[in-house]
């Protein structure tokens, strides 16, 4: 479905004028080569200059770690932008982003020769945090690549993280991406967490002597949907290791289309208090550049009713259909209908070439099912860049 450009313009301009902080207040340009229009030569200095809601564009080049980020800023790396955390790497942190603010880190390669503490440490953020299109690289890592602790709303979209993830006391949605080579635990380890996974790939450490699952959860609720390429595999070097390991305080709802690869013929899923298997709807988001378009792919069973919504990113709210990641101050119905025979509905949103729209950050989520059995998809965060 194609959303008319006039409708998008009406929506975006109405919200940017009525909702403070939706569009960028100021734009800062980081360029190590000091090209035309640059304002800073390193990311940390740009963050220090920025205020909540500002947009920080980082041009191609290699930059030092941004250090500690405590503001609701959008930091977008252009192709070729790299963050080097050093030969003995220490992670950058996102901590204390206030409620009502959104911090986005998007489009970087993050590298370090050796790290015993990972690449990024995300903790104690009342506001929303999003990591998008990040790739990591290191010769040796001894712990989780990214840690998320005590955060009510975190998005990880299309990230490729060596060392995997450690998540605790948080609510996290992960769409796409690959997570592997955690030497200390499962590729994704979640404790006391609400976790939604859509279309991810995760692998326990290859040839581990102790054997590690792809996903391990403790006292957590997990939703695992299929999307494209979803695959979770246990370590290949030990026997009797499931792809997913839970405990008696955890629940799992999963799509049977997800490829689960246990080790040596054992059960793919073990240890949960309850396990439910059913087809789950999923949402994928692509694009977002000025002058181009944003595309949303909704996958659900043929004949199911669906409705696609957009709004301000918010703290997930538990509702009868699941967790709604949109702030109820602004929720707009974009499209609705019955899913066709292909099981795929695509909505294309044109983005005008208006610099004033740069930094607009919106959350997208669909509701789908056969009435009255409806449920929400994973949420997707879009940043106009």
C-alpha positions as CSV (number, residue, x, y, z in Angstrom):
1,X,0.0,0.0,0.0
2,X,1.3,3.5,-0.9
3,X,0.5,6.2,1.6
4,X,-0.1,9.5,-0.2
5,X,2.7,12.1,0.3
6,X,0.2,14.7,1.2
7,X,-1.0,12.6,4.1
8,X,2.6,12.2,5.3
9,X,3.3,15.9,5.1
10,X,0.1,16.7,7.0
11,X,1.0,14.2,9.7
12,X,4.7,15.1,10.1
13,X,4.3,18.9,10.0
14,X,1.4,18.8,12.3
15,X,3.3,16.8,14.9
16,X,6.6,18.7,14.5
17,X,4.8,21.9,15.3
18,X,2.7,20.5,18.1
19,X,5.0,18.0,19.8
20,X,8.2,19.4,21.2
21,X,11.3,17.4,20.5
22,X,10.0,15.3,17.6
23,X,12.2,17.0,14.9
24,X,15.8,18.0,15.4
25,X,16.2,21.3,17.3
26,X,19.8,21.7,15.9
27,X,22.0,19.7,13.6
28,X,25.7,19.1,14.3
29,X,28.1,17.7,11.7
30,X,31.2,15.7,12.8
31,X,33.9,15.3,10.2
32,X,37.5,14.2,10.9
33,X,38.5,15.6,7.5
34,X,37.1,19.1,8.4
35,X,35.0,19.2,5.2
36,X,32.5,21.9,4.3
37,X,29.9,22.5,6.9
38,X,31.5,20.6,9.7
39,X,31.0,21.7,13.3
40,X,33.2,19.2,15.2
41,X,36.0,16.8,14.6
42,X,35.0,14.2,17.2
43,X,31.7,12.7,18.4
44,X,32.1,13.4,22.1
45,X,32.5,17.2,21.5
46,X,29.4,17.2,19.4
47,X,27.4,15.5,22.1
48,X,28.7,18.0,24.7
49,X,27.4,20.8,22.4
50,X,24.0,19.2,21.7
51,X,20.8,19.5,23.6
52,X,17.9,16.9,23.8
53,X,16.4,16.3,20.4
54,X,19.4,17.4,18.4
55,X,20.7,15.5,15.3
56,X,24.4,14.6,15.0
57,X,25.6,13.6,11.6
58,X,28.9,11.7,11.5
59,X,30.7,11.6,8.2
60,X,33.0,8.8,7.0
61,X,36.1,8.5,9.1
62,X,37.5,6.9,12.3
63,X,36.6,8.5,15.6
64,X,37.4,7.9,19.2
65,X,34.7,6.5,21.6
66,X,32.0,9.0,22.4
67,X,32.4,8.2,26.1
68,X,29.2,8.7,28.1
69,X,26.0,9.7,26.4
70,X,23.2,11.1,28.7
71,X,21.1,13.0,26.2
72,X,18.2,12.3,23.9
73,X,20.1,12.8,20.7
74,X,20.1,11.1,17.3
75,X,23.7,10.1,16.3
76,X,23.7,8.9,12.7
77,X,26.9,7.6,11.0
78,X,27.2,7.9,7.3
79,X,28.7,5.1,5.2
80,X,32.3,4.6,6.4
81,X,31.8,6.0,9.9
82,X,33.8,4.0,12.5
83,X,34.1,4.2,16.3
84,X,37.4,2.9,17.5
85,X,37.3,2.0,21.2
86,X,41.1,1.4,21.3
87,X,43.5,-1.5,21.5
88,X,42.4,-2.3,25.0
89,X,38.8,-1.3,24.5
90,X,36.4,0.2,27.0
91,X,32.7,0.4,26.1
92,X,30.9,3.7,25.5
93,X,27.9,4.1,27.7
94,X,24.3,5.4,27.4
95,X,23.1,6.2,30.9
96,X,20.5,8.5,32.4
97,X,18.6,9.5,29.2
98,X,15.5,11.2,30.8
99,X,11.9,10.0,30.4
100,X,10.3,11.5,27.3
101,X,13.6,11.6,25.4
102,X,14.9,9.2,22.7
103,X,18.6,8.4,22.2
104,X,19.5,6.8,18.9
105,X,22.9,5.5,17.7
106,X,22.8,4.4,14.1
107,X,25.1,3.3,11.3
108,X,28.5,2.7,12.8
109,X,31.2,0.1,12.7
110,X,32.6,-0.3,16.2
111,X,36.0,-1.9,16.6
112,X,38.6,-2.6,19.1
113,X,41.6,-5.0,19.2
114,X,40.7,-6.4,22.6
115,X,37.9,-5.8,25.0
116,X,37.1,-7.4,28.3
117,X,34.1,-5.1,28.9
118,X,32.2,-5.1,25.6
119,X,31.5,-2.4,23.1
120,X,28.5,-0.6,24.7
121,X,27.0,-0.4,28.1
122,X,23.3,0.7,28.2
123,X,21.9,1.2,31.7
124,X,19.4,3.1,33.9
125,X,17.7,5.1,31.1
126,X,14.1,6.2,31.9
127,X,13.9,7.3,28.3
128,X,14.0,5.3,25.0
129,X,17.3,4.0,23.6
130,X,17.8,2.6,20.1
131,X,20.8,1.0,18.5
132,X,20.4,0.5,14.8
133,X,22.6,-0.9,12.0
134,X,25.7,-1.3,14.2
135,X,28.5,-3.8,13.4
136,X,31.3,-4.8,15.8
137,X,34.7,-6.2,15.2
138,X,37.5,-7.4,17.6
139,X,40.3,-9.9,17.7
140,X,39.3,-11.0,21.3
141,X,36.3,-10.3,23.5
142,X,35.7,-11.9,26.9
143,X,32.2,-10.8,27.7
144,X,29.0,-9.7,26.1
145,X,29.4,-7.2,23.3
146,X,26.5,-5.1,24.5
147,X,25.0,-5.0,28.0
148,X,21.5,-3.6,28.7
149,X,20.5,-3.1,32.3
150,X,17.5,-1.5,34.0
151,X,16.0,0.1,30.9
152,X,12.2,0.3,30.2
153,X,12.4,0.7,26.4
154,X,15.3,-0.4,24.2
155,X,15.3,-1.1,20.4
156,X,18.1,-3.1,18.7
157,X,17.6,-3.2,15.0
158,X,19.7,-4.9,12.3
159,X,22.8,-5.0,14.5
160,X,25.7,-7.6,14.1
161,X,27.3,-8.0,17.6
162,X,30.3,-10.1,18.3
163,X,30.1,-11.2,21.9
164,X,26.3,-11.2,21.9
165,X,24.0,-9.5,24.4
166,X,23.5,-9.4,28.2
167,X,20.1,-8.0,29.2
168,X,18.8,-7.6,32.7
169,X,15.7,-6.0,34.3
170,X,14.7,-4.3,31.0
171,X,12.2,-4.4,28.2
172,X,13.8,-4.9,24.8
173,X,12.7,-5.5,21.2
174,X,15.2,-6.9,18.7
175,X,14.5,-6.9,15.0
176,X,16.9,-8.6,12.6
177,X,20.7,-8.8,13.2
178,X,23.2,-11.5,14.3
179,X,24.6,-12.2,17.8
180,X,27.4,-14.7,18.5
181,X,30.7,-15.6,20.1
182,X,30.0,-14.8,23.7
183,X,32.7,-16.7,25.6
184,X,31.0,-16.4,29.0
185,X,27.3,-17.2,28.3
186,X,24.6,-17.7,25.7
187,X,24.7,-15.5,22.6
188,X,21.7,-13.7,24.2
189,X,21.4,-13.9,28.0
190,X,18.2,-12.3,29.5
191,X,17.4,-12.0,33.2
192,X,14.2,-10.5,34.6
193,X,13.4,-9.1,31.2
194,X,10.6,-8.8,28.7
195,X,12.1,-9.7,25.4
196,X,10.7,-9.6,21.8
197,X,12.8,-11.2,19.1
198,X,12.0,-11.0,15.4
199,X,14.1,-12.4,12.5
200,X,17.3,-12.7,14.5
201,X,20.2,-15.1,14.1
202,X,22.1,-16.2,17.2
203,X,24.7,-18.9,17.8
204,X,26.3,-20.3,21.0
205,X,30.1,-20.1,21.0
206,X,31.4,-22.5,18.4
207,X,33.3,-25.5,19.8
208,X,32.7,-24.5,23.4
209,X,33.8,-27.2,25.8
210,X,31.0,-26.4,28.2
211,X,28.3,-26.0,25.6
212,X,26.2,-22.8,25.3
213,X,22.7,-22.2,24.0
214,X,21.9,-19.4,21.5
215,X,19.4,-17.9,24.0
216,X,19.2,-18.4,27.7
217,X,16.5,-16.7,29.8
218,X,16.0,-16.5,33.6
219,X,12.7,-15.1,35.1
220,X,11.8,-13.6,31.8
221,X,9.0,-13.5,29.2
222,X,10.1,-14.1,25.6
223,X,8.3,-13.7,22.3
224,X,10.2,-15.2,19.3
225,X,8.8,-14.6,15.8
226,X,10.0,-15.8,12.5
227,X,10.4,-13.0,9.9
228,X,13.2,-13.7,7.4
229,X,16.3,-15.8,8.2
230,X,15.4,-16.4,11.9
231,X,17.8,-19.1,13.3
232,X,19.0,-19.9,16.8
233,X,21.7,-22.6,17.2
234,X,23.5,-24.1,20.2
235,X,27.3,-24.5,20.4
236,X,28.6,-27.3,18.1
237,X,31.3,-28.6,20.4
238,X,29.3,-30.2,23.2
239,X,26.4,-32.6,23.5
240,X,23.0,-32.2,24.9
241,X,22.7,-28.4,24.6
242,X,19.3,-26.9,23.6
243,X,19.0,-23.9,21.2
244,X,16.9,-22.1,23.9
245,X,17.2,-22.6,27.6
246,X,14.7,-21.2,30.1
247,X,13.9,-21.7,33.8
248,X,10.8,-22.4,35.9
249,X,10.1,-18.6,36.2
250,X,10.2,-17.9,32.4
251,X,7.6,-18.1,29.6
252,X,8.1,-18.5,25.8
253,X,5.8,-17.8,22.9
254,X,7.5,-18.7,19.6
255,X,6.7,-19.1,15.9
256,X,7.2,-22.7,14.7
257,X,8.8,-21.4,11.6
258,X,11.9,-20.2,13.5
259,X,14.8,-22.6,12.8
260,X,16.1,-24.0,16.1
261,X,19.3,-26.1,16.1
262,X,20.1,-27.9,19.3
263,X,23.2,-30.0,19.8
264,X,23.4,-33.8,19.4
265,X,19.7,-34.4,19.0
266,X,18.5,-33.0,22.3
267,X,15.3,-31.0,22.6
268,X,15.5,-27.6,21.0
269,X,13.7,-25.8,23.9
270,X,14.1,-26.7,27.5
271,X,13.3,-25.5,31.0
272,X,10.4,-23.1,30.7
273,X,7.4,-22.8,32.9
274,X,5.2,-22.5,29.8
275,X,5.8,-22.8,26.1
276,X,3.3,-21.7,23.4
277,X,3.8,-22.3,19.7
278,X,1.8,-20.4,17.1
279,X,2.2,-18.2,13.9
280,X,3.2,-14.7,14.9
281,X,2.9,-11.5,12.9
282,X,6.1,-9.5,12.3
283,X,6.9,-6.0,11.1
284,X,10.1,-4.9,9.3
285,X,11.2,-1.4,8.5
286,X,13.6,-0.2,5.8
287,X,14.8,3.2,4.6
288,X,14.2,6.6,6.1
289,X,16.5,8.9,4.2
290,X,15.4,12.4,3.2
291,X,14.0,12.5,-0.3
292,X,13.5,8.8,-0.4
293,X,11.0,6.5,1.4
294,X,10.3,4.4,4.4
295,X,9.0,0.9,3.7
296,X,7.2,-1.4,6.2
297,X,6.6,-5.1,5.6
298,X,3.9,-6.8,7.6
299,X,4.0,-10.6,7.5
300,X,1.0,-12.5,8.9
301,X,-1.3,-15.4,7.9
302,X,-3.6,-15.0,4.9
303,X,-7.0,-13.5,5.7
304,X,-6.0,-12.1,9.1
305,X,-7.1,-8.5,9.8
306,X,-4.3,-6.0,10.3
307,X,-3.9,-2.4,11.3
308,X,-0.7,-0.4,11.1
309,X,-0.1,2.4,13.6
310,X,2.6,5.1,14.0
311,X,3.3,7.4,17.0
312,X,5.8,8.8,19.3
313,X,8.2,6.2,20.9
314,X,7.1,5.5,24.4
315,X,7.6,3.1,27.4
316,X,5.8,-0.2,26.5
317,X,2.3,-0.3,27.8
318,X,0.8,-3.7,28.6
319,X,-2.6,-4.1,26.9
320,X,-4.8,-7.1,26.1
321,X,-3.1,-7.5,22.7
322,X,0.4,-7.3,24.1
323,X,2.9,-4.5,24.7
324,X,2.2,-1.3,22.8
325,X,5.4,0.7,22.3
326,X,3.7,3.9,21.2
327,X,3.1,6.9,23.4
328,X,-0.7,7.2,23.7
329,X,-0.4,11.0,23.4
330,X,0.0,10.5,19.7
331,X,-1.1,7.3,17.9
332,X,-2.3,7.4,14.3
333,X,-3.8,4.6,12.2
334,X,-1.9,4.5,8.9
335,X,-3.5,1.5,7.1
336,X,-5.8,-1.4,7.8
337,X,-7.2,-4.4,5.8
338,X,-7.1,-8.2,5.4
339,X,-3.8,-9.9,4.7
340,X,-3.5,-11.2,1.1
341,X,-2.5,-14.6,-0.3
342,X,1.2,-13.9,-0.1
343,X,1.1,-13.2,3.6
344,X,2.9,-9.9,3.0
345,X,1.6,-6.3,3.0
346,X,4.0,-3.5,2.3
347,X,3.3,0.2,3.2
348,X,5.6,2.8,1.5
349,X,5.9,6.2,3.0
350,X,7.5,8.9,0.9
351,X,9.8,11.3,2.8
352,X,10.0,14.8,1.4
353,X,13.4,16.5,0.9
354,X,12.9,18.9,3.7
355,X,15.8,19.4,6.1
356,X,13.4,20.3,8.8
357,X,12.3,16.7,9.0
358,X,15.8,15.4,9.8
359,X,15.8,13.7,13.2
360,X,12.0,13.0,13.3
361,X,11.8,9.8,15.3
362,X,8.6,7.6,15.2
363,X,7.6,4.2,16.4
364,X,5.7,1.8,14.1
365,X,3.7,-1.2,15.2
366,X,0.9,-3.4,13.8
367,X,-2.0,-5.2,15.3
368,X,-2.9,-8.5,13.5
369,X,-4.9,-11.7,13.9
370,X,-8.3,-13.3,13.3
371,X,-10.8,-11.5,15.5
372,X,-11.1,-11.6,18.5
373,X,-7.6,-13.2,18.7
374,X,-5.5,-10.1,18.0
375,X,-1.9,-9.3,19.0
376,X,0.7,-6.7,18.4
377,X,3.8,-7.2,16.3
378,X,7.3,-6.2,17.3
379,X,7.8,-2.5,17.3
380,X,10.1,-0.7,14.7
381,X,11.7,2.7,15.3
382,X,12.3,4.9,12.3
383,X,14.6,8.0,12.2
384,X,14.5,10.4,9.3
385,X,18.1,10.9,8.3
